[in-house]
Amino acid sequence: MASKVMVIVSTAEKQKALTGIMYAVNAQKNEWVDDIKVIFFGPFENLLCEDEEVVAAAAQLLDYETPIACKFLSDRDGISEKLEKMGINVKYVGAIISGYIEEGYTPLVF
């Protein structure tokens, strides 16, 4: 069975968020798993729009995969356009997350 991981970064705690991003980048770079998906959710979306160190860390993901941010929450907070300018896909993620779980992705939540 293929190893598939879905990393959901939802925390507003900077160090916890950076840990999740570091894992996602390294898992892809070092091919620790067969496939990885990255979802940015809720409070993390705001942190991403406010902290340059977090922006730089998240930008490393773009070398491997385009993260998806929650459109409902980013629209609510008025940051969807800013996230899109960073190269992040902004979509409604509820069904996407559920679909990944159905496809056998193991969720890791930071």
C-alpha positions as CSV (number, residue, x, y, z in Angstrom):
1,M,0.0,0.0,0.0
2,A,1.3,3.4,-0.9
3,S,2.1,5.8,1.9
4,K,0.0,9.0,1.6
5,V,-0.1,11.9,4.1
6,M,-2.2,14.9,4.4
7,V,-0.6,17.7,6.4
8,I,-3.1,20.2,7.8
9,V,-1.6,23.3,9.3
10,S,-4.2,25.1,11.3
11,T,-2.5,26.5,14.4
12,A,-1.8,30.1,15.0
13,E,1.2,29.1,17.1
14,K,4.2,30.0,15.0
15,Q,6.6,27.3,16.2
16,K,4.0,24.5,15.8
17,A,3.1,25.8,12.3
18,L,6.8,25.9,11.3
19,T,7.2,22.3,12.5
20,G,4.3,21.2,10.3
21,I,5.7,23.0,7.2
22,M,9.2,21.6,7.9
23,Y,7.8,18.1,8.0
24,A,5.9,18.6,4.7
25,V,8.9,20.1,2.9
26,N,11.3,17.4,4.1
27,A,8.8,14.5,3.5
28,Q,8.6,15.6,-0.1
29,K,12.2,16.5,-0.6
30,N,13.5,13.2,0.9
31,E,10.6,11.1,-0.5
32,W,9.6,9.8,3.0
33,V,6.1,9.1,1.7
34,D,4.7,8.3,-1.8
35,D,2.4,11.3,-1.8
36,I,1.7,14.3,0.4
37,K,-1.0,17.0,0.3
38,V,-0.9,20.2,2.3
39,I,-3.9,22.1,3.6
40,F,-3.7,25.5,5.3
41,F,-6.7,26.1,7.5
42,G,-8.2,28.7,9.8
43,P,-5.9,30.5,12.2
44,F,-2.8,29.5,10.3
45,E,-4.0,31.4,7.2
46,N,-4.0,34.6,9.2
47,L,-0.5,33.9,10.6
48,L,0.7,33.3,7.1
49,C,-0.5,36.7,6.1
50,E,1.2,38.4,9.1
51,D,4.6,36.7,9.6
52,E,7.5,36.9,7.0
53,E,9.3,33.9,8.5
54,V,6.2,31.8,8.1
55,V,5.8,33.1,4.5
56,A,9.3,32.1,3.7
57,A,8.8,28.6,5.1
58,A,5.6,28.1,3.3
59,A,7.1,29.2,0.0
60,Q,9.5,26.2,0.2
61,L,6.4,24.0,-0.3
62,L,5.9,25.5,-3.8
63,D,8.9,23.6,-5.0
64,Y,7.1,20.4,-4.5
65,E,3.3,21.0,-4.2
66,T,0.8,23.8,-4.2
67,P,-0.9,24.0,-0.8
68,I,-4.6,24.6,-0.5
69,A,-6.1,27.2,1.8
70,C,-9.7,27.2,3.1
71,K,-11.7,29.7,1.0
72,F,-14.5,30.0,3.4
73,L,-12.3,31.2,6.2
74,S,-10.0,33.3,4.1
75,D,-13.0,35.0,2.4
76,R,-14.4,35.6,5.9
77,D,-11.1,37.2,7.0
78,G,-10.6,39.1,3.8
79,I,-7.2,37.4,3.0
80,S,-8.1,35.2,0.0
81,E,-6.4,37.5,-2.6
82,K,-3.3,37.8,-0.5
83,L,-3.0,34.0,-0.2
84,E,-3.5,33.5,-3.9
85,K,-0.7,36.0,-4.6
86,M,1.6,33.8,-2.6
87,G,0.8,31.0,-5.0
88,I,-1.6,29.1,-2.7
89,N,-4.8,27.6,-4.1
90,V,-7.8,28.9,-2.3
91,K,-10.7,26.5,-2.3
92,Y,-13.5,25.2,-0.1
93,V,-11.6,22.4,1.7
94,G,-14.2,20.4,3.6
95,A,-15.0,18.0,0.7
96,I,-11.3,18.0,-0.3
97,I,-10.1,16.9,3.1
98,S,-12.9,14.2,3.3
99,G,-11.9,13.0,-0.2
100,Y,-8.2,12.6,0.8
101,I,-9.2,10.6,3.8
102,E,-11.4,8.4,1.7
103,E,-8.4,7.9,-0.7
104,G,-6.3,6.7,2.2
105,Y,-4.3,9.8,3.2
106,T,-3.2,9.8,6.8
107,P,-4.0,13.3,8.3
108,L,-1.3,14.9,10.4
109,V,-2.6,18.1,12.0
110,F,-0.3,20.9,13.3
